[in-house]
């Protein structure tokens, strides 16, 4: 865990696929809505991303790993976070809650996987401007979680989805092709056996 936290915080700034949050408690509604929105945005990025709790923004816009309060740390549970996020996400978002220490400080890291085959869309309204039908991302122009701001961001998400569909099609063609070859081989063998000594 220490290596993961150190590698994510080492740049001292947020990136498209890395978002920092101060210590927060999962029982707070505002924490849940922020995590839901950020998770949907990260799932719509190539390779997904990470949300790191226990990192504070400084006046000079740098970030420092200060750790979490133990009550806040204890409040994050895999099933609770996954269920809340997926109450809003369509399709399902795969995420992993990782908890641990670095330099005797507590951290929670949420690893968000990129969408499986279709972009993630918000399926119901909620707090913090969660809106039914919205697509969230982390645009290149400004590192923040936002509702799809431009055609450039939409195009990037669509290209990723098309790429995934093409890979799935090629995989299906390979499977079908292998079955056809296997059938042809077995048919040829059966025909040869039927011919016998003729």
C-alpha positions as CSV (number, residue, x, y, z in Angstrom):
1,X,0.0,0.0,0.0
2,X,2.8,2.4,0.8
3,X,4.3,2.0,-2.6
4,X,0.9,2.7,-4.3
5,X,0.2,5.8,-2.2
6,X,3.8,7.1,-2.8
7,X,3.6,6.6,-6.5
8,X,0.2,8.3,-6.8
9,X,1.2,11.3,-4.6
10,X,4.7,11.6,-6.0
11,X,3.8,14.1,-8.7
12,X,2.3,16.4,-6.1
13,X,-0.7,17.2,-8.3
14,X,-3.9,15.6,-9.5
15,X,-4.0,14.1,-13.0
16,X,-6.9,12.9,-15.2
17,X,-6.7,9.5,-13.7
18,X,-5.7,10.4,-10.1
19,X,-7.9,12.5,-7.8
20,X,-7.0,13.4,-4.2
21,X,-9.4,13.8,-1.3
22,X,-8.8,14.9,2.3
23,X,-9.9,12.6,5.1
24,X,-13.7,12.0,4.6
25,X,-16.2,9.7,6.2
26,X,-18.2,7.3,4.0
27,X,-21.3,7.9,6.1
28,X,-21.5,11.5,4.8
29,X,-23.9,12.0,1.9
30,X,-21.5,14.5,0.3
31,X,-18.7,11.9,0.4
32,X,-20.9,9.4,-1.3
33,X,-22.0,11.7,-4.1
34,X,-18.4,12.9,-4.8
35,X,-17.2,9.3,-5.0
36,X,-20.1,8.3,-7.2
37,X,-19.5,11.1,-9.7
38,X,-15.7,10.6,-9.7
39,X,-16.0,6.9,-10.1
40,X,-18.3,7.3,-13.2
41,X,-15.8,9.8,-14.6
42,X,-12.8,7.5,-14.0
43,X,-14.6,4.5,-15.5
44,X,-15.0,6.5,-18.7
45,X,-11.2,7.0,-19.0
46,X,-8.8,4.6,-20.7
47,X,-7.2,2.5,-17.9
48,X,-9.6,4.0,-15.3
49,X,-8.1,5.8,-12.3
50,X,-7.6,6.2,-8.6
51,X,-9.2,8.3,-5.9
52,X,-6.9,8.7,-2.9
53,X,-8.2,9.7,0.5
54,X,-5.9,11.3,3.0
55,X,-4.2,13.9,0.7
56,X,-4.7,17.6,1.3
57,X,-4.3,20.5,-1.1
58,X,-1.8,23.2,0.0
59,X,-2.1,27.0,-0.7
60,X,0.5,26.6,-3.5
61,X,-1.8,24.0,-5.2
62,X,0.5,21.1,-4.3
63,X,-0.7,18.1,-2.4
64,X,0.6,16.5,0.8
65,X,-0.1,13.0,2.0
66,X,-1.3,13.7,5.6
67,X,-3.4,10.5,6.2
68,X,-6.9,9.9,7.4
69,X,-8.7,10.1,10.7
70,X,-9.1,6.5,11.9
71,X,-12.9,6.8,12.1
72,X,-13.0,8.0,8.5
73,X,-10.6,5.2,7.4
74,X,-12.8,2.5,9.1
75,X,-15.9,3.8,7.4
76,X,-14.9,2.7,3.9
77,X,-15.9,-0.9,3.1
78,X,-15.8,-2.6,-0.3
79,X,-19.4,-3.7,-0.5
80,X,-20.8,-0.4,0.7
81,X,-18.8,1.7,-1.7
82,X,-19.4,-0.6,-4.7
83,X,-23.1,-0.8,-4.0
84,X,-23.5,3.0,-3.7
85,X,-21.6,3.7,-6.8
86,X,-23.5,1.1,-8.8
87,X,-26.8,2.4,-7.6
88,X,-26.1,5.3,-10.0
89,X,-23.9,3.7,-12.7
90,X,-25.0,2.0,-15.8
91,X,-23.4,-0.3,-16.7
92,X,-21.8,-1.7,-13.6
93,X,-18.4,-0.2,-12.5
94,X,-15.8,-2.5,-11.2
95,X,-13.9,-0.8,-8.3
96,X,-11.6,-2.0,-5.6
97,X,-11.3,-0.4,-2.1
98,X,-7.7,-0.7,-0.9
99,X,-6.8,0.3,2.7
100,X,-3.5,0.6,4.3
101,X,-0.7,2.6,5.9
102,X,2.2,4.6,4.5
103,X,4.7,6.3,6.8
104,X,2.4,5.4,9.8
105,X,-0.5,7.3,8.2
106,X,-3.8,5.8,7.1
107,X,-5.0,5.9,3.4
108,X,-7.9,4.6,1.4
109,X,-7.4,4.2,-2.3
110,X,-10.3,3.4,-4.7
111,X,-9.1,1.8,-7.9
112,X,-11.7,2.4,-10.6
113,X,-11.5,0.1,-13.7
114,X,-12.3,1.4,-17.2
115,X,-15.8,0.5,-18.5
116,X,-16.0,-3.1,-19.9
117,X,-17.8,-2.5,-23.2
118,X,-20.1,0.5,-23.0
119,X,-19.5,4.0,-21.5
120,X,-20.9,4.6,-18.0
121,X,-24.0,6.8,-17.8
122,X,-25.7,8.1,-14.6
123,X,-29.0,6.2,-14.3
124,X,-30.7,8.4,-11.6
125,X,-30.6,11.9,-10.1
126,X,-28.8,12.4,-6.8
127,X,-27.0,15.0,-4.7
128,X,-24.1,17.1,-5.9
129,X,-25.7,17.5,-9.3
130,X,-25.9,13.9,-10.2
131,X,-28.2,13.8,-13.2
132,X,-30.0,11.0,-15.0
133,X,-28.6,10.5,-18.4
134,X,-25.4,12.4,-17.7
135,X,-22.0,11.1,-18.8
136,X,-19.1,12.2,-16.5
137,X,-15.4,12.4,-17.4
138,X,-12.2,14.1,-16.4
139,X,-11.4,16.4,-19.4
140,X,-7.9,17.2,-20.6
141,X,-8.4,21.0,-20.5
142,X,-9.0,21.1,-16.8
143,X,-8.3,18.4,-14.3
144,X,-11.7,18.0,-12.6
145,X,-14.7,15.7,-12.6
146,X,-17.4,17.2,-14.9
147,X,-20.4,16.3,-17.0
148,X,-19.3,15.7,-20.6
149,X,-18.1,19.2,-21.5
150,X,-17.3,19.0,-25.2
151,X,-17.4,17.0,-28.5
152,X,-13.6,16.2,-28.0
153,X,-14.3,14.4,-24.7
154,X,-17.3,12.6,-26.2
155,X,-15.3,11.5,-29.2
156,X,-12.6,10.1,-26.9
157,X,-15.1,8.0,-25.0
158,X,-16.8,6.8,-28.2
159,X,-13.4,5.8,-29.7
160,X,-12.6,3.7,-26.6
161,X,-16.1,2.0,-26.8
162,X,-15.6,1.3,-30.6
163,X,-12.2,-0.1,-29.9
164,X,-13.6,-2.4,-27.3
165,X,-16.4,-3.6,-29.6
166,X,-13.9,-4.3,-32.4
167,X,-11.7,-6.4,-30.0
168,X,-14.8,-8.3,-28.9
169,X,-15.8,-8.9,-32.5
170,X,-12.3,-10.2,-33.4
171,X,-12.3,-12.4,-30.4
172,X,-15.7,-13.8,-31.4
173,X,-14.5,-14.4,-35.0
174,X,-11.5,-16.3,-33.6
175,X,-13.7,-18.5,-31.4
176,X,-16.1,-19.2,-34.3
177,X,-13.3,-19.8,-36.7
178,X,-11.7,-22.3,-34.3
179,X,-15.0,-24.1,-34.0
180,X,-15.4,-24.3,-37.8
181,X,-11.9,-25.6,-38.2
182,X,-12.5,-28.2,-35.5
183,X,-15.8,-29.2,-37.2
184,X,-14.1,-29.4,-40.6
185,X,-11.3,-31.6,-39.1
186,X,-13.8,-33.9,-37.4
187,X,-15.9,-34.1,-40.6
188,X,-12.9,-34.9,-42.7
189,X,-11.8,-37.6,-40.2
190,X,-15.3,-39.0,-40.1
191,X,-15.5,-39.1,-44.0
192,X,-12.1,-40.8,-44.1
193,X,-13.3,-43.4,-41.7
194,X,-16.4,-44.0,-43.7
195,X,-14.4,-44.5,-46.9
196,X,-12.5,-47.1,-45.0
197,X,-10.3,-49.2,-47.4
198,X,-12.0,-47.9,-50.6
